[in-house]
Amino acid sequence: MAWQLRLHGVGNASAVELGSAMATIERDGAPWLTIDCGGEGLTAYQAYYGDMPRALFVTHTHLDHVAGFERLFVTSYFDPARRGRVRLYVPASVVPLLHQRVGDYPNALAEGGVNFWDAFQVIPVGGSFWHDGVRLEVFATRHHWPETAYGLRLHGSMVWTGDTRPIPEMLARYADAGELIAHDCALHGNPSHSGIEDLEREYAPALLERCLLYHYGNREEGEILAARGYRVAHPGQVVGLVEPTAAQAEPA
């Protein structure tokens, strides 16, 4: 099987030109699992695939990562083939936050009679979950507040940090099999996000070589990071992935 990562957007919350940080893991050229649901990212997804995601993992609930959910709700609810079948894998501690952000409104539809989550199959997850017979791992990151943001690992293939400060202890455990590491990084860090000097201080050169930097502020920042010798993600980019070594379920 051929695996790859398609980047729908790579910017921070203010970098509209770069699109909201969002990606899809593809298997054999088809969308397999989408990470997050930002507004610009969802537009890019729909423009490329001509469809909406059918399976998503949510890293956290800042609006640049979940602002597309109302559109996804409308598309899913009014399509009988999709209603209640769009899988949302959500870390358990994020479920109430996601409900507060996108699901907690007096009437999902003005006509009444509809719950926001009727459109989806919400699957709360812990340290791991199964999707399409493949086991993925989930780990906490350092973003804004404890137990609110998480990363994703497809063993042996790729790690998506989501928004985070440096997390050397987590990557020592969850990126120890040569995975590509898509990592939050701008030119300058802040209390919720990594800057390049933070990564250089916290990570060994061998780990930095595996990093694909995203969530930066503008194209100029990306060019500066690239000039420093780093691999920088671009909107619409497709990155080939190594065949996963994740556990797989026996066919039923």
Secondary structure, DSSP 4 states (H G I P E B T S, - for coil): --EEEEEEE-B-TT-GGG-BSEEEEEETTEEEEEE---HHHHHHHHHHHSS--SEEE-----HHHHTTHHHHHHHHHT-TTTTTTEEEEEEGGGHHHHIIIII--S-SSTT----GGGGEEEEEESSEEEETTEEEEEEE--SSSTTS-EEEEETTTEEE--S-S--HHHHHHHS-S--EEEEE-BSS-BTTB-BHHHHHHHS-HHHHTTEEEE-BSSHHHHHHHHHTT-EE--TT-EEEEPPP---BPPP-
